[in-house]
Amino acid sequence: MYLTVEETAEYLELPVSEIHRLIREKQVRFVRVEDEILLYKEQFNLFINERQKQKFALEEYLNTPVPEDIDIKDED
């Protein structure tokens, strides 16, 4: 399935300018049909999977309780 630049930006939750940068730097494959640029949706599966792994790792890190410091004691 092919997406337009705007649809790709929405799908990846990135700004349109970032998609244009990826195209300009030839980091993504695309086809040009008349005046429209189309990007193959499946080429972003690895990107999405890695981003989900990073989100999960961050959530796990943030949800880890802070260990109690054994050096801090009430000395009153």
N, CA, C and O atoms as a Tripos MOL2 file, in Angstrom:
@<TRIPOS>MOLECULE
protein
  304   303    76     0     0
PROTEIN
NO_CHARGES

@<TRIPOS>ATOM
      1 N           0.8470   -1.1710    0.0000 N.3       1 MET1
      2 CA          0.0000    0.0000    0.0000 C.3       1 MET1
      3 C           0.8990    1.2420    0.0000 C.2       1 MET1
      4 O           1.8840    1.3060    0.7360 O.2       1 MET1
      5 N           0.5600    2.1890   -0.8020 N.am      2 TYR2
      6 CA          1.3200    3.4300   -0.9120 C.3       2 TYR2
      7 C           0.5750    4.5660   -0.2310 C.2       2 TYR2
      8 O          -0.6530    4.6320   -0.2720 O.2       2 TYR2
      9 N           1.3350    5.4610    0.3980 N.am      3 LEU3
     10 CA          0.7750    6.6070    1.0980 C.3       3 LEU3
     11 C           1.3670    7.8940    0.5270 C.2       3 LEU3
     12 O           2.4950    7.9030    0.0340 O.2       3 LEU3
     13 N           0.6070    8.9640    0.5980 N.am      4 THR4
     14 CA          1.1420   10.2690    0.2210 C.3       4 THR4
     15 C           2.0650   10.7510    1.3380 C.2       4 THR4
     16 O           2.1510   10.1240    2.3930 O.2       4 THR4
     17 N           2.7380   11.8410    1.1070 N.am      5 VAL5
     18 CA          3.6470   12.3920    2.1180 C.3       5 VAL5
     19 C           2.8650   12.7440    3.3890 C.2       5 VAL5
     20 O           3.3150   12.4500    4.4960 O.2       5 VAL5
     21 N           1.7190   13.3590    3.2320 N.am      6 GLU6
     22 CA          0.9140   13.7550    4.3870 C.3       6 GLU6
     23 C           0.4040   12.5350    5.1470 C.2       6 GLU6
     24 O           0.4300   12.5150    6.3770 O.2       6 GLU6
     25 N          -0.0570   11.5200    4.4230 N.am      7 GLU7
     26 CA         -0.5330   10.2980    5.0740 C.3       7 GLU7
     27 C           0.5980    9.5810    5.7940 C.2       7 GLU7
     28 O           0.4020    9.0250    6.8750 O.2       7 GLU7
     29 N           1.7800    9.5940    5.1930 N.am      8 THR8
     30 CA          2.9440    8.9720    5.8230 C.3       8 THR8
     31 C           3.3040    9.6940    7.1120 C.2       8 THR8
     32 O           3.6030    9.0550    8.1210 O.2       8 THR8
     33 N           3.2770   11.0070    7.0840 N.am      9 ALA9
     34 CA          3.5780   11.7910    8.2840 C.3       9 ALA9
     35 C           2.5850   11.4790    9.3960 C.2       9 ALA9
     36 O           2.9670   11.3490   10.5590 O.2       9 ALA9
     37 N           1.3300   11.3610    9.0420 N.am     10 GLU10
     38 CA          0.3060   11.0210   10.0330 C.3      10 GLU10
     39 C           0.5120    9.5970   10.5540 C.2      10 GLU10
     40 O           0.3950    9.3550   11.7550 O.2      10 GLU10
     41 N           0.8100    8.6740    9.6750 N.am     11 TYR11
     42 CA          1.0250    7.2710   10.0350 C.3      11 TYR11
     43 C           2.2050    7.1150   10.9900 C.2      11 TYR11
     44 O           2.1410    6.3290   11.9350 O.2      11 TYR11
     45 N           3.2850    7.8640   10.7460 N.am     12 LEU12
     46 CA          4.4880    7.7640   11.5650 C.3      12 LEU12
     47 C           4.4970    8.7460   12.7320 C.2      12 LEU12
     48 O           5.4150    8.7320   13.5520 O.2      12 LEU12
     49 N           3.4800    9.5950   12.8050 N.am     13 GLU13
     50 CA          3.3890   10.6220   13.8390 C.3      13 GLU13
     51 C           4.6260   11.5220   13.8140 C.2      13 GLU13
     52 O           5.2230   11.8120   14.8510 O.2      13 GLU13
     53 N           4.9960   11.9550   12.6060 N.am     14 LEU14
     54 CA          6.1230   12.8590   12.3880 C.3      14 LEU14
     55 C           5.6310   14.0680   11.6050 C.2      14 LEU14
     56 O           4.6060   13.9930   10.9280 O.2      14 LEU14
     57 N           6.3510   15.1770   11.6920 N.am     15 PRO15
     58 CA          5.9620   16.3240   10.8640 C.3      15 PRO15
     59 C           6.2410   16.0550    9.3830 C.2      15 PRO15
     60 O           7.1260   15.2700    9.0420 O.2      15 PRO15
     61 N           5.4870   16.7040    8.5210 N.am     16 VAL16
     62 CA          5.6440   16.5490    7.0780 C.3      16 VAL16
     63 C           7.0520   16.9370    6.6490 C.2      16 VAL16
     64 O           7.6100   16.3360    5.7310 O.2      16 VAL16
     65 N           7.6260   17.9360    7.3070 N.am     17 SER17
     66 CA          8.9860   18.3680    6.9630 C.3      17 SER17
     67 C          10.0020   17.2470    7.1780 C.2      17 SER17
     68 O          10.9820   17.1500    6.4390 O.2      17 SER17
     69 N           9.7770   16.4110    8.1730 N.am     18 GLU18
     70 CA         10.6830   15.2820    8.4250 C.3      18 GLU18
     71 C          10.5880   14.2490    7.2940 C.2      18 GLU18
     72 O          11.5990   13.6660    6.9040 O.2      18 GLU18
     73 N           9.3940   14.0240    6.7740 N.am     19 ILE19
     74 CA          9.2170   13.0920    5.6530 C.3      19 ILE19
     75 C           9.9160   13.6530    4.4150 C.2      19 ILE19
     76 O          10.5820   12.9170    3.6870 O.2      19 ILE19
     77 N           9.7650   14.9440    4.1830 N.am     20 HIS20
     78 CA         10.4570   15.5730    3.0520 C.3      20 HIS20
     79 C          11.9750   15.4590    3.2010 C.2      20 HIS20
     80 O          12.6820   15.2620    2.2130 O.2      20 HIS20
     81 N          12.4740   15.5820    4.4270 N.am     21 ARG21
     82 CA         13.9140   15.4430    4.6620 C.3      21 ARG21
     83 C          14.3690   14.0280    4.3400 C.2      21 ARG21
     84 O          15.4130   13.8410    3.7140 O.2      21 ARG21
     85 N          13.6030   13.0360    4.7560 N.am     22 LEU22
     86 CA         13.9500   11.6390    4.4710 C.3      22 LEU22
     87 C          13.9890   11.3830    2.9620 C.2      22 LEU22
     88 O          14.8460   10.6500    2.4680 O.2      22 LEU22
     89 N          13.0590   11.9900    2.2450 N.am     23 ILE23
     90 CA         13.0230   11.8410    0.7840 C.3      23 ILE23
     91 C          14.2180   12.5480    0.1550 C.2      23 ILE23
     92 O          14.8880   11.9880   -0.7120 O.2      23 ILE23
     93 N          14.4820   13.7530    0.5820 N.am     24 ARG24
     94 CA         15.5870   14.5440    0.0330 C.3      24 ARG24
     95 C          16.9340   13.8560    0.2620 C.2      24 ARG24
     96 O          17.8070   13.8860   -0.6060 O.2      24 ARG24
     97 N          17.0990   13.2350    1.4350 N.am     25 GLU25
     98 CA         18.3460   12.5560    1.7640 C.3      25 GLU25
     99 C          18.3780   11.1060    1.2680 C.2      25 GLU25
    100 O          19.3230   10.3650    1.5400 O.2      25 GLU25
    101 N          17.3220   10.7140    0.5340 N.am     26 LYS26
    102 CA         17.2110    9.3770   -0.0580 C.3      26 LYS26
    103 C          17.3270    8.2650    0.9830 C.2      26 LYS26
    104 O          17.9640    7.2380    0.7450 O.2      26 LYS26
    105 N          16.7020    8.4850    2.1370 N.am     27 GLN27
    106 CA         16.6850    7.4830    3.1920 C.3      27 GLN27
    107 C          15.4600    6.5880    3.1050 C.2      27 GLN27
    108 O          15.3820    5.5690    3.7920 O.2      27 GLN27
    109 N          14.5060    6.9640    2.2650 N.am     28 VAL28
    110 CA         13.3070    6.1520    2.0530 C.3      28 VAL28
    111 C          13.0850    5.9900    0.5570 C.2      28 VAL28
    112 O          13.4870    6.8280   -0.2510 O.2      28 VAL28
    113 N          12.4380    4.8940    0.2200 N.am     29 ARG29
    114 CA         12.1020    4.6630   -1.1860 C.3      29 ARG29
    115 C          10.7440    5.2940   -1.4810 C.2      29 ARG29
    116 O           9.8400    5.2770   -0.6450 O.2      29 ARG29
    117 N          10.6210    5.8430   -2.6690 N.am     30 PHE30
    118 CA          9.3630    6.4730   -3.0570 C.3      30 PHE30
    119 C           9.1970    6.3530   -4.5630 C.2      30 PHE30
    120 O          10.1520    6.0850   -5.2920 O.2      30 PHE30
    121 N           7.9730    6.5570   -5.0100 N.am     31 VAL31
    122 CA          7.6920    6.6350   -6.4370 C.3      31 VAL31
    123 C           6.9860    7.9570   -6.6950 C.2      31 VAL31
    124 O           6.2640    8.4800   -5.8470 O.2      31 VAL31
    125 N           7.2160    8.4700   -7.8750 N.am     32 ARG32
    126 CA          6.5770    9.7230   -8.2640 C.3      32 ARG32
    127 C           5.5370    9.3960   -9.3310 C.2      32 ARG32
    128 O           5.8650    8.8560  -10.3870 O.2      32 ARG32
    129 N           4.2900    9.7280   -9.0440 N.am     33 VAL33
    130 CA          3.1940    9.5300   -9.9860 C.3      33 VAL33
    131 C           2.6580   10.9120  -10.3170 C.2      33 VAL33
    132 O           2.0430   11.5840   -9.4890 O.2      33 VAL33
    133 N           2.9130   11.3140  -11.5610 N.am     34 GLU34
    134 CA          2.6050   12.6770  -12.0010 C.3      34 GLU34
    135 C           3.3020   13.6550  -11.0720 C.2      34 GLU34
    136 O           4.5320   13.6800  -11.0360 O.2      34 GLU34
    137 N           2.5700   14.4570  -10.3260 N.am     35 ASP35
    138 CA          3.2010   15.4270   -9.4220 C.3      35 ASP35
    139 C           3.1500   14.9780   -7.9700 C.2      35 ASP35
    140 O           3.4960   15.7470   -7.0730 O.2      35 ASP35
    141 N           2.7250   13.7480   -7.7290 N.am     36 GLU36
    142 CA          2.5540   13.2760   -6.3600 C.3      36 GLU36
    143 C           3.6430   12.2710   -5.9920 C.2      36 GLU36
    144 O           4.0220   11.4260   -6.8030 O.2      36 GLU36
    145 N           4.1360   12.3730   -4.7680 N.am     37 ILE37
    146 CA          5.1350   11.4380   -4.2570 C.3      37 ILE37
    147 C           4.4100   10.4200   -3.3840 C.2      37 ILE37
    148 O           3.6430   10.7830   -2.4930 O.2      37 ILE37
    149 N           4.6640    9.1460   -3.6510 N.am     38 LEU38
    150 CA          4.0520    8.0710   -2.8760 C.3      38 LEU38
    151 C           5.1460    7.2460   -2.2150 C.2      38 LEU38
    152 O           6.1800    6.9630   -2.8200 O.2      38 LEU38
    153 N           4.9040    6.8670   -0.9690 N.am     39 LEU39
    154 CA          5.8570    6.0710   -0.2000 C.3      39 LEU39
    155 C           5.2180    4.7390    0.1660 C.2      39 LEU39
    156 O           4.0410    4.6750    0.5210 O.2      39 LEU39
    157 N           6.0110    3.6790    0.0750 N.am     40 TYR40
    158 CA          5.5180    2.3430    0.3970 C.3      40 TYR40
    159 C           5.4310    2.1960    1.9110 C.2      40 TYR40
    160 O           6.4250    2.3520    2.6210 O.2      40 TYR40
    161 N           4.2480    1.8990    2.3880 N.am     41 LYS41
    162 CA          3.9690    1.8670    3.8190 C.3      41 LYS41
    163 C           4.7980    0.8160    4.5600 C.2      41 LYS41
    164 O           5.2420    1.0690    5.6800 O.2      41 LYS41
    165 N           5.0120   -0.3450    3.9630 N.am     42 GLU42
    166 CA          5.6660   -1.4540    4.6460 C.3      42 GLU42
    167 C           7.1420   -1.1930    4.9600 C.2      42 GLU42
    168 O           7.7090   -1.8720    5.8150 O.2      42 GLU42
    169 N           7.7680   -0.2410    4.3010 N.am     43 GLN43
    170 CA          9.1730    0.0270    4.5750 C.3      43 GLN43
    171 C           9.3800    0.6530    5.9540 C.2      43 GLN43
    172 O          10.5120    0.7390    6.4300 O.2      43 GLN43
    173 N           8.3090    1.0860    6.5920 N.am     44 PHE44
    174 CA          8.4080    1.7230    7.9010 C.3      44 PHE44
    175 C           8.1130    0.7690    9.0590 C.2      44 PHE44
    176 O           8.0860    1.2000   10.2120 O.2      44 PHE44
    177 N           7.8920   -0.5140    8.7770 N.am     45 ASN45
    178 CA          7.5650   -1.4640    9.8420 C.3      45 ASN45
    179 C           8.6780   -1.5610   10.8860 C.2      45 ASN45
    180 O           8.3950   -1.5620   12.0840 O.2      45 ASN45
    181 N           9.9240   -1.6430   10.4560 N.am     46 LEU46
    182 CA         11.0410   -1.7310   11.3880 C.3      46 LEU46
    183 C          11.1100   -0.4660   12.2460 C.2      46 LEU46
    184 O          11.3280   -0.5480   13.4550 O.2      46 LEU46
    185 N          10.9270    0.6890   11.6320 N.am     47 PHE47
    186 CA         10.9370    1.9580   12.3610 C.3      47 PHE47
    187 C           9.8720    1.9620   13.4590 C.2      47 PHE47
    188 O          10.1410    2.3480   14.5970 O.2      47 PHE47
    189 N           8.6770    1.5330   13.1080 N.am     48 ILE48
    190 CA          7.5710    1.5300   14.0690 C.3      48 ILE48
    191 C           7.8340    0.5280   15.1850 C.2      48 ILE48
    192 O           7.5900    0.8270   16.3530 O.2      48 ILE48
    193 N           8.3300   -0.6580   14.8400 N.am     49 ASN49
    194 CA          8.6270   -1.6690   15.8570 C.3      49 ASN49
    195 C           9.6920   -1.1800   16.8300 C.2      49 ASN49
    196 O           9.5510   -1.3560   18.0400 O.2      49 ASN49
    197 N          10.7470   -0.5730   16.3190 N.am     50 GLU50
    198 CA         11.8140   -0.0690   17.1800 C.3      50 GLU50
    199 C          11.3100    1.0680   18.0750 C.2      50 GLU50
    200 O          11.6880    1.1560   19.2440 O.2      50 GLU50
    201 N          10.4650    1.9270   17.5270 N.am     51 ARG51
    202 CA          9.9230    3.0230   18.3290 C.3      51 ARG51
    203 C           9.0420    2.4840   19.4520 C.2      51 ARG51
    204 O           9.0630    3.0130   20.5640 O.2      51 ARG51
    205 N           8.2650    1.4330   19.1710 N.am     52 GLN52
    206 CA          7.4350    0.8400   20.2130 C.3      52 GLN52
    207 C           8.2900    0.1840   21.2950 C.2      52 GLN52
    208 O           7.9530    0.2560   22.4770 O.2      52 GLN52
    209 N           9.3930   -0.4540   20.9040 N.am     53 LYS53
    210 CA         10.3090   -1.0400   21.8880 C.3      53 LYS53
    211 C          10.8890    0.0390   22.7830 C.2      53 LYS53
    212 O          10.9910   -0.1440   23.9960 O.2      53 LYS53
    213 N          11.2700    1.1700   22.1880 N.am     54 GLN54
    214 CA         11.8430    2.2710   22.9670 C.3      54 GLN54
    215 C          10.8120    2.8680   23.9110 C.2      54 GLN54
    216 O          11.1360    3.2030   25.0500 O.2      54 GLN54
    217 N           9.5700    3.0040   23.4480 N.am     55 LYS55
    218 CA          8.5100    3.5210   24.3130 C.3      55 LYS55
    219 C           8.2740    2.5840   25.4910 C.2      55 LYS55
    220 O           8.1160    3.0300   26.6270 O.2      55 LYS55
    221 N           8.2510    1.2810   25.2130 N.am     56 PHE56
    222 CA          8.0420    0.2970   26.2740 C.3      56 PHE56
    223 C           9.1870    0.3510   27.2840 C.2      56 PHE56
    224 O           8.9480    0.3150   28.4910 O.2      56 PHE56
    225 N          10.4280    0.4380   26.8010 N.am     57 ALA57
    226 CA         11.5880    0.4950   27.6950 C.3      57 ALA57
    227 C          11.5450    1.7630   28.5550 C.2      57 ALA57
    228 O          11.8690    1.7130   29.7410 O.2      57 ALA57
    229 N          11.1510    2.8870   27.9730 N.am     58 LEU58
    230 CA         11.0450    4.1270   28.7300 C.3      58 LEU58
    231 C           9.9570    4.0260   29.7940 C.2      58 LEU58
    232 O          10.1670    4.4350   30.9350 O.2      58 LEU58
    233 N           8.7990    3.4860   29.4290 N.am     59 GLU59
    234 CA          7.7180    3.3150   30.4030 C.3      59 GLU59
    235 C           8.1530    2.3980   31.5370 C.2      59 GLU59
    236 O           7.8650    2.6690   32.7030 O.2      59 GLU59
    237 N           8.8350    1.3260   31.2040 N.am     60 GLU60
    238 CA          9.3210    0.3950   32.2150 C.3      60 GLU60
    239 C          10.3050    1.0880   33.1610 C.2      60 GLU60
    240 O          10.2470    0.8990   34.3770 O.2      60 GLU60
    241 N          11.2030    1.8870   32.5940 N.am     61 TYR61
    242 CA         12.1760    2.6240   33.3910 C.3      61 TYR61
    243 C          11.4740    3.6240   34.3150 C.2      61 TYR61
    244 O          11.8080    3.7260   35.4960 O.2      61 TYR61
    245 N          10.5060    4.3550   33.7740 N.am     62 LEU62
    246 CA          9.8080    5.3630   34.5700 C.3      62 LEU62
    247 C           8.9350    4.7460   35.6540 C.2      62 LEU62
    248 O           8.6940    5.3770   36.6830 O.2      62 LEU62
    249 N           8.4590    3.5300   35.4420 N.am     63 ASN63
    250 CA          7.6010    2.8580   36.4190 C.3      63 ASN63
    251 C           8.3840    2.0600   37.4500 C.2      63 ASN63
    252 O           7.7930    1.5200   38.3850 O.2      63 ASN63
    253 N           9.6860    1.9760   37.2990 N.am     64 THR64
    254 CA         10.5090    1.2680   38.2700 C.3      64 THR64
    255 C          10.6250    2.1210   39.5220 C.2      64 THR64
    256 O          11.0040    3.2900   39.4440 O.2      64 THR64
    257 N          10.3010    1.5480   40.6780 N.am     65 PRO65
    258 CA         10.3840    2.3510   41.9010 C.3      65 PRO65
    259 C          11.8300    2.6990   42.2520 C.2      65 PRO65
    260 O          12.7590    1.9450   41.9640 O.2      65 PRO65
    261 N          11.9870    3.8420   42.8720 N.am     66 VAL66
    262 CA         13.3080    4.2810   43.3020 C.3      66 VAL66
    263 C          13.6700    3.4680   44.5440 C.2      66 VAL66
    264 O          12.8990    3.4280   45.5030 O.2      66 VAL66
    265 N          14.8270    2.8240   44.5350 N.am     67 PRO67
    266 CA         15.1880    2.0240   45.7180 C.3      67 PRO67
    267 C          15.4730    2.9200   46.9240 C.2      67 PRO67
    268 O          15.9630    4.0420   46.7940 O.2      67 PRO67
    269 N          15.1550    2.3930   48.0740 N.am     68 GLU68
    270 CA         15.3950    3.1440   49.2880 C.3      68 GLU68
    271 C          16.9030    3.1610   49.5630 C.2      68 GLU68
    272 O          17.5670    2.1260   49.5080 O.2      68 GLU68
    273 N          17.4160    4.3240   49.8510 N.am     69 ASP69
    274 CA         18.8470    4.4760   50.0980 C.3      69 ASP69
    275 C          19.1460    3.9830   51.5060 C.2      69 ASP69
    276 O          18.6090    4.5120   52.4800 O.2      69 ASP69
    277 N          19.9850    2.9880   51.6150 N.am     70 ILE70
    278 CA         20.2620    2.4000   52.9260 C.3      70 ILE70
    279 C          21.1550    3.2910   53.7900 C.2      70 ILE70
    280 O          21.2690    3.0580   54.9930 O.2      70 ILE70
    281 N          21.7840    4.2990   53.2040 N.am     71 ASP71
    282 CA         22.6490    5.1880   53.9670 C.3      71 ASP71
    283 C          21.8840    6.2880   54.6880 C.2      71 ASP71
    284 O          22.4210    6.9160   55.6000 O.2      71 ASP71
    285 N          20.6660    6.5250   54.3030 N.am     72 ILE72
    286 CA         19.8760    7.5820   54.9210 C.3      72 ILE72
    287 C          19.1450    6.9880   56.1130 C.2      72 ILE72
    288 O          18.3420    6.0670   55.9700 O.2      72 ILE72
    289 N          19.4350    7.5290   57.2960 N.am     73 LYS73
    290 CA         18.7970    7.0370   58.5190 C.3      73 LYS73
    291 C          18.3380    8.2410   59.3420 C.2      73 LYS73
    292 O          18.9360    9.3170   59.3140 O.2      73 LYS73
    293 N          17.2930    8.0170   60.0440 N.am     74 ASP74
    294 CA         16.8020    9.0570   60.9370 C.3      74 ASP74
    295 C          17.6620    8.9990   62.2000 C.2      74 ASP74
    296 O          17.6250    8.0120   62.9350 O.2      74 ASP74
    297 N          18.4290   10.0520   62.4470 N.am     75 GLU75
    298 CA         19.3470   10.0230   63.5580 C.3      75 GLU75
    299 C          18.8760   10.8790   64.7420 C.2      75 GLU75
    300 O          19.6780   11.2830   65.5830 O.2      75 GLU75
    301 N          17.6150   11.1380   64.7930 N.am     76 ASP76
    302 CA         17.1120   11.9290   65.9290 C.3      76 ASP76
    303 C          17.0020   11.1000   67.1620 C.2      76 ASP76
    304 O          16.5970   11.6020   68.2100 O.2      76 ASP76
@<TRIPOS>BOND
     1     1     2 1
     2     2     3 1
     3     3     4 2
     4     3     5 am
     5     5     6 1
     6     6     7 1
     7     7     8 2
     8     7     9 am
     9     9    10 1
    10    10    11 1
    11    11    12 2
    12    11    13 am
    13    13    14 1
    14    14    15 1
    15    15    16 2
    16    15    17 am
    17    17    18 1
    18    18    19 1
    19    19    20 2
    20    19    21 am
    21    21    22 1
    22    22    23 1
    23    23    24 2
    24    23    25 am
    25    25    26 1
    26    26    27 1
    27    27    28 2
    28    27    29 am
    29    29    30 1
    30    30    31 1
    31    31    32 2
    32    31    33 am
    33    33    34 1
    34    34    35 1
    35    35    36 2
    36    35    37 am
    37    37    38 1
    38    38    39 1
    39    39    40 2
    40    39    41 am
    41    41    42 1
    42    42    43 1
    43    43    44 2
    44    43    45 am
    45    45    46 1
    46    46    47 1
    47    47    48 2
    48    47    49 am
    49    49    50 1
    50    50    51 1
    51    51    52 2
    52    51    53 am
    53    53    54 1
    54    54    55 1
    55    55    56 2
    56    55    57 am
    57    57    58 1
    58    58    59 1
    59    59    60 2
    60    59    61 am
    61    61    62 1
    62    62    63 1
    63    63    64 2
    64    63    65 am
    65    65    66 1
    66    66    67 1
    67    67    68 2
    68    67    69 am
    69    69    70 1
    70    70    71 1
    71    71    72 2
    72    71    73 am
    73    73    74 1
    74    74    75 1
    75    75    76 2
    76    75    77 am
    77    77    78 1
    78    78    79 1
    79    79    80 2
    80    79    81 am
    81    81    82 1
    82    82    83 1
    83    83    84 2
    84    83    85 am
    85    85    86 1
    86    86    87 1
    87    87    88 2
    88    87    89 am
    89    89    90 1
    90    90    91 1
    91    91    92 2
    92    91    93 am
    93    93    94 1
    94    94    95 1
    95    95    96 2
    96    95    97 am
    97    97    98 1
    98    98    99 1
    99    99   100 2
   100    99   101 am
   101   101   102 1
   102   102   103 1
   103   103   104 2
   104   103   105 am
   105   105   106 1
   106   106   107 1
   107   107   108 2
   108   107   109 am
   109   109   110 1
   110   110   111 1
   111   111   112 2
   112   111   113 am
   113   113   114 1
   114   114   115 1
   115   115   116 2
   116   115   117 am
   117   117   118 1
   118   118   119 1
   119   119   120 2
   120   119   121 am
   121   121   122 1
   122   122   123 1
   123   123   124 2
   124   123   125 am
   125   125   126 1
   126   126   127 1
   127   127   128 2
   128   127   129 am
   129   129   130 1
   130   130   131 1
   131   131   132 2
   132   131   133 am
   133   133   134 1
   134   134   135 1
   135   135   136 2
   136   135   137 am
   137   137   138 1
   138   138   139 1
   139   139   140 2
   140   139   141 am
   141   141   142 1
   142   142   143 1
   143   143   144 2
   144   143   145 am
   145   145   146 1
   146   146   147 1
   147   147   148 2
   148   147   149 am
   149   149   150 1
   150   150   151 1
   151   151   152 2
   152   151   153 am
   153   153   154 1
   154   154   155 1
   155   155   156 2
   156   155   157 am
   157   157   158 1
   158   158   159 1
   159   159   160 2
   160   159   161 am
   161   161   162 1
   162   162   163 1
   163   163   164 2
   164   163   165 am
   165   165   166 1
   166   166   167 1
   167   167   168 2
   168   167   169 am
   169   169   170 1
   170   170   171 1
   171   171   172 2
   172   171   173 am
   173   173   174 1
   174   174   175 1
   175   175   176 2
   176   175   177 am
   177   177   178 1
   178   178   179 1
   179   179   180 2
   180   179   181 am
   181   181   182 1
   182   182   183 1
   183   183   184 2
   184   183   185 am
   185   185   186 1
   186   186   187 1
   187   187   188 2
   188   187   189 am
   189   189   190 1
   190   190   191 1
   191   191   192 2
   192   191   193 am
   193   193   194 1
   194   194   195 1
   195   195   196 2
   196   195   197 am
   197   197   198 1
   198   198   199 1
   199   199   200 2
   200   199   201 am
   201   201   202 1
   202   202   203 1
   203   203   204 2
   204   203   205 am
   205   205   206 1
   206   206   207 1
   207   207   208 2
   208   207   209 am
   209   209   210 1
   210   210   211 1
   211   211   212 2
   212   211   213 am
   213   213   214 1
   214   214   215 1
   215   215   216 2
   216   215   217 am
   217   217   218 1
   218   218   219 1
   219   219   220 2
   220   219   221 am
   221   221   222 1
   222   222   223 1
   223   223   224 2
   224   223   225 am
   225   225   226 1
   226   226   227 1
   227   227   228 2
   228   227   229 am
   229   229   230 1
   230   230   231 1
   231   231   232 2
   232   231   233 am
   233   233   234 1
   234   234   235 1
   235   235   236 2
   236   235   237 am
   237   237   238 1
   238   238   239 1
   239   239   240 2
   240   239   241 am
   241   241   242 1
   242   242   243 1
   243   243   244 2
   244   243   245 am
   245   245   246 1
   246   246   247 1
   247   247   248 2
   248   247   249 am
   249   249   250 1
   250   250   251 1
   251   251   252 2
   252   251   253 am
   253   253   254 1
   254   254   255 1
   255   255   256 2
   256   255   257 am
   257   257   258 1
   258   258   259 1
   259   259   260 2
   260   259   261 am
   261   261   262 1
   262   262   263 1
   263   263   264 2
   264   263   265 am
   265   265   266 1
   266   266   267 1
   267   267   268 2
   268   267   269 am
   269   269   270 1
   270   270   271 1
   271   271   272 2
   272   271   273 am
   273   273   274 1
   274   274   275 1
   275   275   276 2
   276   275   277 am
   277   277   278 1
   278   278   279 1
   279   279   280 2
   280   279   281 am
   281   281   282 1
   282   282   283 1
   283   283   284 2
   284   283   285 am
   285   285   286 1
   286   286   287 1
   287   287   288 2
   288   287   289 am
   289   289   290 1
   290   290   291 1
   291   291   292 2
   292   291   293 am
   293   293   294 1
   294   294   295 1
   295   295   296 2
   296   295   297 am
   297   297   298 1
   298   298   299 1
   299   299   300 2
   300   299   301 am
   301   301   302 1
   302   302   303 1
   303   303   304 2
@<TRIPOS>SUBSTRUCTURE
     1 MET1         2 RESIDUE 1 A MET
     2 TYR2         6 RESIDUE 1 A TYR
     3 LEU3        10 RESIDUE 1 A LEU
     4 THR4        14 RESIDUE 1 A THR
     5 VAL5        18 RESIDUE 1 A VAL
     6 GLU6        22 RESIDUE 1 A GLU
     7 GLU7        26 RESIDUE 1 A GLU
     8 THR8        30 RESIDUE 1 A THR
     9 ALA9        34 RESIDUE 1 A ALA
    10 GLU10       38 RESIDUE 1 A GLU
    11 TYR11       42 RESIDUE 1 A TYR
    12 LEU12       46 RESIDUE 1 A LEU
    13 GLU13       50 RESIDUE 1 A GLU
    14 LEU14       54 RESIDUE 1 A LEU
    15 PRO15       58 RESIDUE 1 A PRO
    16 VAL16       62 RESIDUE 1 A VAL
    17 SER17       66 RESIDUE 1 A SER
    18 GLU18       70 RESIDUE 1 A GLU
    19 ILE19       74 RESIDUE 1 A ILE
    20 HIS20       78 RESIDUE 1 A HIS
    21 ARG21       82 RESIDUE 1 A ARG
    22 LEU22       86 RESIDUE 1 A LEU
    23 ILE23       90 RESIDUE 1 A ILE
    24 ARG24       94 RESIDUE 1 A ARG
    25 GLU25       98 RESIDUE 1 A GLU
    26 LYS26      102 RESIDUE 1 A LYS
    27 GLN27      106 RESIDUE 1 A GLN
    28 VAL28      110 RESIDUE 1 A VAL
    29 ARG29      114 RESIDUE 1 A ARG
    30 PHE30      118 RESIDUE 1 A PHE
    31 VAL31      122 RESIDUE 1 A VAL
    32 ARG32      126 RESIDUE 1 A ARG
    33 VAL33      130 RESIDUE 1 A VAL
    34 GLU34      134 RESIDUE 1 A GLU
    35 ASP35      138 RESIDUE 1 A ASP
    36 GLU36      142 RESIDUE 1 A GLU
    37 ILE37      146 RESIDUE 1 A ILE
    38 LEU38      150 RESIDUE 1 A LEU
    39 LEU39      154 RESIDUE 1 A LEU
    40 TYR40      158 RESIDUE 1 A TYR
    41 LYS41      162 RESIDUE 1 A LYS
    42 GLU42      166 RESIDUE 1 A GLU
    43 GLN43      170 RESIDUE 1 A GLN
    44 PHE44      174 RESIDUE 1 A PHE
    45 ASN45      178 RESIDUE 1 A ASN
    46 LEU46      182 RESIDUE 1 A LEU
    47 PHE47      186 RESIDUE 1 A PHE
    48 ILE48      190 RESIDUE 1 A ILE
    49 ASN49      194 RESIDUE 1 A ASN
    50 GLU50      198 RESIDUE 1 A GLU
    51 ARG51      202 RESIDUE 1 A ARG
    52 GLN52      206 RESIDUE 1 A GLN
    53 LYS53      210 RESIDUE 1 A LYS
    54 GLN54      214 RESIDUE 1 A GLN
    55 LYS55      218 RESIDUE 1 A LYS
    56 PHE56      222 RESIDUE 1 A PHE
    57 ALA57      226 RESIDUE 1 A ALA
    58 LEU58      230 RESIDUE 1 A LEU
    59 GLU59      234 RESIDUE 1 A GLU
    60 GLU60      238 RESIDUE 1 A GLU
    61 TYR61      242 RESIDUE 1 A TYR
    62 LEU62      246 RESIDUE 1 A LEU
    63 ASN63      250 RESIDUE 1 A ASN
    64 THR64      254 RESIDUE 1 A THR
    65 PRO65      258 RESIDUE 1 A PRO
    66 VAL66      262 RESIDUE 1 A VAL
    67 PRO67      266 RESIDUE 1 A PRO
    68 GLU68      270 RESIDUE 1 A GLU
    69 ASP69      274 RESIDUE 1 A ASP
    70 ILE70      278 RESIDUE 1 A ILE
    71 ASP71      282 RESIDUE 1 A ASP
    72 ILE72      286 RESIDUE 1 A ILE
    73 LYS73      290 RESIDUE 1 A LYS
    74 ASP74      294 RESIDUE 1 A ASP
    75 GLU75      298 RESIDUE 1 A GLU
    76 ASP76      302 RESIDUE 1 A ASP
